[in-house]
Amino acid sequence: MRWVVGVVGIALLATVLWDAFETIILPRRVSGRFRLTKFFYRATWRPWRAVAPLLPRRPRDAFLSFYGPLSLLLLLALWAAGIVLSFGMLQWAAGSALSMAGAGPGFGADLYMSGTTFFTLGLGDVVPRTPIAKTVTVIESGTGFAFLALVIGYFPVIYQAFSRREMAISLLDARAGSPPTAGELLWRYRWDEDGHALSELLREWEHWAADVLESHLSYPALAYFRSQHYNQSWLGALTTILDASALVMVGLEGSCVEQARLTFAMARHAVVDLAQVFNTPPREPAQRLSDAEFSRLQARLAEGGLKLRDAGDATGAAPQLAELRRMYEPYVAALARHLAVTLPPWVRQGERPDNWQTSAWEGPKRLPRPGGSPATDDHF
């Protein structure tokens, strides 16, 4: 019986350490069918997500935002508990060869010995007696020290990647509205007649999409970290950039078209690979761009002097745009359903201030016009 428990303890220890290695150290996507981390997130996220709709909007968003950071703490606690349990099983398999003040040998004493050794408490009230028990104790002490060192280095990497991601999302607020929309982004860049500024913006977002792909493949827990404002999200920003790139590709001319193709390719690569990571196969999305919405989008762009090609032509903007949308909308829809995120529309729904224009103490502010009078028809 002790040999069986010892083998199970070794298997559990190997499983936990390998899972921690793949999650923290290995900088690539892991495609194994069974992983402790994958099982943990599937078992905890689904009930957490199911409770969220029962709450009002603001508390619901706060409740969902707690999951990402809390899941990291719980995952680390799960790994630590698995390591302590596995070494406790190994001590018991070695014959519970411990000297403990005020108590006899047993599995409880072995677990206590394992816990004090893993966290390097050094209390001295329980000590190993045999060479095997001493060896197991030394190995666990080294394992615990290395584990805690990795954890200390793990959190800064996670939060640095989160900070890089959110900085770009915050910059998008004044450029595309809150929530961001492709129509508003192009409308607000109507002053850029030669397309150089828009091309530079799309280039920056190409790099951002590549960074999101790399960081979220290496650390999938980042996908559960939500943005500061309820009407912003990394998936919403990525969808907006895909929408805008598709519009530029099919409806506009100039130097920004080629950059739009590159940005579209990188952003589409990101959503497809991340859909594979979270096992969210593509699904038909809700109609994001109906005929009426497409007409509103055309009218909005026309206000800024941007005219799409003839939508009624077989080679016009509408058919080509529909073809491009089919390349990414099913994936973003599946990810949005999994992460409980609302996808942005193509064109803003009514006039509302951006996040930067509001505060808890005063009403929304509007930018003055060049002549000095405040804007009355829009914010830009």
Secondary structure, DSSP 8 states (H G I E B T S, - for coil): -HHHHHHHHHHHHHHHHHHHIIIII--S----S--HHHHHHHHHHHHHHHHGGGS-HHHHHHHHHHHHHHHHHHHHHHHHHHHHHHHHHHHHHTT--EEETTS--SHHHHHHHHHHHHTT----SEEE-SHHHHHHHHHHHHHHHHHHHHHHHHHHHHHHHHHHHHHHHHHHHHHHTTTT-HHHHHHHTTT-TTSHHHHHHHHHHHHHHHHHHHHHHH-GGGGG---SSTT--HHHHHHHHHHHHHHHHHH--STHHHHHHHHHHHHHHHHHHHHHHTT--------SS-HHHHHHHHHHHHHTT-----TTSTTSHHHHHHHHHHHHHHHHHHHHHHHT-----SS--S----GGG--SSS-----B-TTSSB-SS---
